[in-house]
């Protein structure tokens, strides 16, 4: 998986940061998934190396404008391009009504399948939001002023590494059969032998995992969802010194995000959704937020627009 931050500001855009949007690229599937879609997200796509034509799924955390105002424009542009095979949207209950209202009042027609899925029940029951071939998605309710949800994307365990030399020693001819065996499946050769793919593969390899958590004050539900994840993307709207303000507005501080990462035992934390007040020249900067978080969880970085991170290993 490859994560690209298209917007990392909270509330309003700044000269350096657009509002919330994170793209998840799945190279082996030639697919792109989007998490939140603040105003101007489609412009951010144009400034990046991502191909919006590969967009297949959009996950919305909550209905505040800095997370959804970019959706109508992006969806309309996909329709004008004429090459979209369809989009699945996941989010809070009002998402469908919001989009239908904007499309109706602006006389916008979407000429491709647009399917909206409510995640409230899946969050309450602890069931999967999506089970899509080799990837699953779960969510949990967060603590914010409106219903909000964090999402976890898990790659299912993969077959162990394929022993090519051993396959050749068994007289198995190279070709498409190797792909079947590498996937752990059994195949029947022309000479009648049945070869079990798992016998030619090493131990199963765990898949990678990404958690996207915003907007929320510190939440035990977020800790549970993020348990053992490779990458936790967590909002850090405020500094530790503004904890009272964060609690009042039900947002997180840098130290709340770090505490979540520490308790969940994740491998890496990325801070995003920063208040526009944290810029160079002001008393507190993004570097200060990172320093606060690293005092609790050292493997922390702060996101900036167009930062890309690879999650997991290839092969």
C-alpha positions as MATLAB code, in Angstrom:
seq = 'XXXXXXXXXXXXXXXXXXXXXXXXXXXXXXXXXXXXXXXXXXXXXXXXXXXXXXXXXXXXXXXXXXXXXXXXXXXXXXXXXXXXXXXXXXXXXXXXXXXXXXXXXXXXXXXXXXXXXXXXXXXXXXXXXXXXXXXXXXXXXXXXXXXXXXXXXXXXXXXXXXXXXXXXXXXXXXXXXXXXXXXXXXXXXXXXXXXXXXXXXXXXXXXXXXXXXXXXXXXXXXXXXXXXXXXXXXXXXXXXXXXXXXXXXXXXXXXXXXXXXXXXXXXXXXXXXXXXXXXXXXXXXXXXXXXXXXXXXXXXXXXXXXXXXXXXXXX';
ca = [
       0.000    0.000    0.000;
       1.040    3.582   -0.575;
      -0.445    6.476    1.403;
      -0.448   10.008   -0.030;
      -1.666   13.007    1.957;
      -3.685   15.384   -0.202;
      -4.855   17.629    2.628;
      -3.538   18.011    6.176;
      -5.148   21.175    7.580;
      -8.141   21.336    9.903;
     -11.106   23.616    9.346;
      -9.786   25.772    6.533;
      -7.041   25.489    3.920;
      -3.797   27.424    4.195;
      -1.209   28.338    1.582;
       0.735   25.174    2.404;
      -2.025   22.776    3.475;
      -5.369   21.866    1.970;
      -8.184   20.427    4.091;
      -8.550   16.718    4.827;
      -7.982   14.025    2.215;
      -5.782   10.937    2.211;
      -5.314    8.643   -0.786;
      -4.501    4.955   -0.438;
      -2.986    3.427   -3.557;
      -3.149   -0.325   -4.109;
      -0.569   -0.837   -6.875;
      -1.156   -4.543   -7.480;
      -4.825   -3.838   -8.134;
      -4.348   -0.541   -9.971;
      -6.883    0.962   -7.564;
      -7.065    4.127   -5.523;
      -9.137    4.623   -2.372;
      -9.799    8.018   -0.808;
     -10.366    8.867    2.845;
     -12.258   12.152    3.266;
     -12.583   14.697    0.513;
     -12.248   18.283    1.647;
     -12.769   21.238   -0.672;
     -10.179   21.354   -3.464;
      -9.239   17.667   -3.293;
      -9.579   17.247   -7.044;
      -7.075   20.079   -7.511;
      -4.697   18.218   -5.205;
      -5.055   15.143   -7.407;
      -3.959   17.241  -10.390;
      -0.860   18.357   -8.500;
       0.071   14.815   -7.519;
       1.283   11.733   -9.370;
      -1.955    9.898   -8.579;
      -4.401    8.895  -11.302;
      -7.932    9.850  -10.315;
      -9.180    7.460  -13.005;
      -8.164    4.633  -10.646;
     -10.438    5.886   -7.865;
     -12.872    3.151   -6.782;
     -13.852    3.773   -3.146;
     -14.276    6.816   -0.887;
     -14.504    6.566    2.903;
     -15.894    9.568    4.802;
     -15.220    9.967    8.514;
     -17.889   12.568    9.299;
     -19.998   15.279    7.739;
     -18.104   18.436    8.706;
     -17.406   20.576    5.664;
     -13.630   20.349    5.737;
     -14.036   16.600    5.126;
     -16.837   16.509    2.519;
     -17.088   19.785    0.583;
     -14.829   18.423   -2.154;
     -17.030   15.417   -2.911;
     -19.621   16.940   -5.282;
     -17.012   18.526   -7.518;
     -14.839   15.416   -7.649;
     -17.772   13.125   -8.426;
     -19.075   15.503  -11.095;
     -15.657   15.696  -12.766;
     -15.414   11.907  -12.820;
     -18.731   11.879  -14.643;
     -17.579   14.417  -17.221;
     -14.446   12.353  -17.858;
     -16.690    9.532  -19.021;
     -14.331    6.752  -17.975;
     -15.432    6.028  -14.398;
     -16.580    2.443  -13.861;
     -18.316    3.303  -10.603;
     -17.656    4.590   -7.088;
     -18.571    3.112   -3.726;
     -18.918    5.605   -0.881;
     -18.883    4.711    2.815;
     -19.764    7.021    5.661;
     -22.271    8.427    8.147;
     -26.024    8.229    7.582;
     -26.439   11.791    6.143;
     -23.869   11.231    3.368;
     -26.372   10.014    0.772;
     -28.867   12.815    1.431;
     -26.085   15.405    1.275;
     -24.879   14.241   -2.125;
     -28.358   13.761   -3.563;
     -29.304   17.271   -2.429;
     -26.245   18.887   -4.023;
     -26.609   16.935   -7.258;
     -30.339   17.705   -7.515;
     -30.107   21.423   -6.774;
     -27.135   21.878   -9.116;
     -28.728   19.785  -11.894;
     -25.688   17.520  -11.912;
     -26.056   14.079  -13.438;
     -23.735   11.235  -12.576;
     -23.486    8.823  -15.491;
     -21.790    6.000  -13.605;
     -22.843    3.726  -10.729;
     -22.632    5.601   -7.422;
     -23.303    3.371   -4.429;
     -23.518    4.725   -0.867;
     -23.007    2.487    2.174;
     -23.856    3.493    5.740;
     -21.252    2.361    8.282;
     -23.137    3.035   11.519;
     -24.326   -0.556   12.004;
     -20.937   -2.086   11.148;
     -19.286    0.187   13.710;
     -21.818   -0.706   16.390;
     -21.673   -4.457   15.752;
     -17.963   -4.743   15.082;
     -18.598   -6.293   11.670;
     -16.679   -5.655    8.470;
     -17.509   -2.635    6.355;
     -15.895   -4.341    3.366;
     -14.398   -7.718    2.500;
     -12.887   -7.198   -0.923;
     -10.798  -10.125   -2.148;
      -7.497   -9.678   -0.282;
      -8.451   -6.594    1.782;
     -10.863   -5.944    4.638;
     -12.099   -2.668    6.108;
     -13.427   -2.143    9.624;
     -14.562    0.998   11.407;
     -15.407    2.255   14.860;
     -17.305    5.212   16.244;
     -15.194    8.082   17.551;
     -15.924   10.851   20.073;
     -16.716   14.078   18.242;
     -19.430   16.721   18.028;
     -21.147   14.822   15.203;
     -21.107   11.081   14.407;
     -17.567   10.253   13.251;
     -15.822    7.024   12.340;
     -12.252    5.766   12.123;
     -11.355    3.201    9.460;
      -8.891    0.330    9.441;
      -7.682   -1.276    6.199;
      -6.120   -4.718    6.551;
      -4.410   -6.718    3.858;
      -5.174  -10.394    4.410;
      -2.222  -12.720    5.130;
      -0.366  -13.638    1.962;
       1.119  -16.949    0.940;
       4.745  -17.483    1.901;
       7.560  -16.917   -0.555;
       7.540  -19.331   -3.473;
      10.575  -21.667   -3.742;
      11.342  -21.490   -7.452;
      14.409  -23.736   -7.244;
      12.472  -26.491   -5.536;
       9.716  -26.242   -8.145;
      12.262  -26.653  -10.913;
      13.830  -29.630   -9.114;
      10.410  -31.286   -9.135;
      10.232  -30.830  -12.893;
       7.418  -28.291  -12.802;
       7.604  -26.262  -16.009;
       7.678  -22.473  -15.589;
       4.569  -20.595  -16.673;
       1.129  -19.640  -15.352;
       1.212  -22.681  -13.067;
       3.842  -20.917  -10.959;
       1.371  -18.115  -10.177;
      -1.178  -20.673   -8.984;
       1.367  -22.410   -6.801;
       2.682  -19.115   -5.447;
      -0.866  -18.268   -4.353;
      -0.880  -21.482   -2.332;
      -3.313  -23.328   -4.577;
      -3.007  -26.961   -5.735;
      -2.521  -27.725   -9.423;
      -2.618  -30.881  -11.529;
       0.272  -31.227  -13.976;
       0.045  -32.800  -17.437;
       1.652  -35.965  -16.095;
      -1.118  -36.342  -13.530;
       0.826  -35.227  -10.460;
      -1.029  -33.014   -7.995;
       1.233  -30.342   -6.524;
       0.174  -28.467   -3.410;
       1.240  -24.861   -3.661;
       1.513  -24.432    0.088;
       4.183  -27.152    0.130;
       6.370  -24.960   -2.094;
       5.797  -21.761   -0.121;
       7.301  -20.552    3.113;
       5.283  -19.479    6.161;
       2.348  -17.152    5.456;
       3.298  -13.494    5.513;
       1.105  -11.070    7.459;
      -0.530   -8.327    5.437;
      -0.041   -4.658    6.223;
      -2.557   -2.398    7.929;
      -3.451    1.302    7.905;
      -5.745    3.136   10.345;
      -7.243    6.571    9.647;
      -8.561    8.293   12.759;
     -10.170   11.747   12.665;
     -11.959   13.737   14.123;
     -11.962   12.755   17.792;
     -10.763   13.492   21.276;
      -8.757   10.644   22.848;
     -10.779    7.472   22.355;
     -10.338    3.953   23.715;
     -12.285    2.751   20.680;
      -9.561    4.206   18.460;
      -6.915    2.385   20.497;
      -8.753   -0.906   20.029;
      -9.178   -0.374   16.281;
      -5.515    0.554   15.787;
      -4.106   -2.361   17.772;
      -0.884   -3.584   16.131;
      -1.344   -1.551   12.935;
       1.605   -0.733   10.690;
       0.517    2.882   10.267;
      -1.803    5.067   12.337;
      -2.878    8.360   10.788;
      -4.334   10.395   13.635;
      -5.611   13.916   13.927;
      -3.531   16.372   15.944;
      -5.551   19.548   15.784;
      -4.027   21.116   18.886;
      -0.813   21.168   20.915;
      -0.600   19.675   24.385;
      -0.822   23.162   25.899;
      -4.306   23.576   24.448;
      -5.720   20.342   25.833;
      -8.707   22.108   27.440;
      -9.663   23.598   24.081;
      -9.207   20.214   22.404;
     -11.494   18.517   24.906;
     -14.114   21.255   24.579;
     -14.152   20.916   20.796;
     -13.670   17.131   20.905;
     -10.423   17.134   18.978;
      -7.058   15.566   19.796;
      -3.772   17.063   20.879;
      -0.399   15.811   19.691;
       0.012   13.933   22.960;
      -3.429   12.316   22.710;
      -2.510   11.001   19.274;
       0.809    9.723   20.626;
      -0.895    8.058   23.591;
      -3.262    6.304   21.195;
      -0.313    5.036   19.159;
       1.547    3.886   22.262;
      -1.400    2.021   23.783;
      -2.292    0.449   20.426;
       1.265   -0.717   19.779;
       1.402    0.593   16.212;
       4.622    0.758   14.220;
       4.367    4.359   13.035;
       2.240    7.422   13.795;
       1.535   10.257   11.373;
      -0.007   13.465   12.692;
      -2.466   15.278   10.433;
      -5.436   17.692   10.611;
      -3.312   20.461   12.135;
      -4.841   23.753   13.190;
      -3.829   26.590   10.811;
      -2.368   28.415   13.834;
       0.702   26.139   13.799;
       2.941   27.750   11.197;
       6.475   29.074   11.099;
       6.713   32.390   12.909;
       4.015   31.575   15.451;
       4.764   30.447   19.031;
       4.013   26.805   18.102;
       4.839   25.080   14.810;
       4.277   21.588   13.384;
       7.801   20.703   14.506;
       6.771   21.453   18.086;
       3.760   19.141   17.774;
       6.019   16.338   16.540;
       8.405   16.913   19.439;
       5.523   16.664   21.914;
       4.313   13.425   20.342;
       7.790   11.880   20.090;
       8.284   12.332   23.820;
       5.593    9.660   24.186;
       5.856    7.753   20.894;
       9.209    8.226   19.107;
       8.117    6.791   15.728;
       6.101    9.884   14.858;
       6.153   12.160   11.832;
       3.934   15.065   10.850;
       2.154   14.960    7.514;
       2.404   17.654    4.899;
       0.518   17.841    1.649;
       1.793   15.348   -0.949;
       3.825   13.339    1.557;
       3.804    9.701    0.394;
       4.577    6.693    2.576;
       4.882    3.042    1.606;
       3.316    0.566    4.016;
       4.396   -3.059    4.078;
       6.917   -4.813    1.865;
       6.620   -6.042   -1.676;
       6.976   -9.616   -2.812;
];
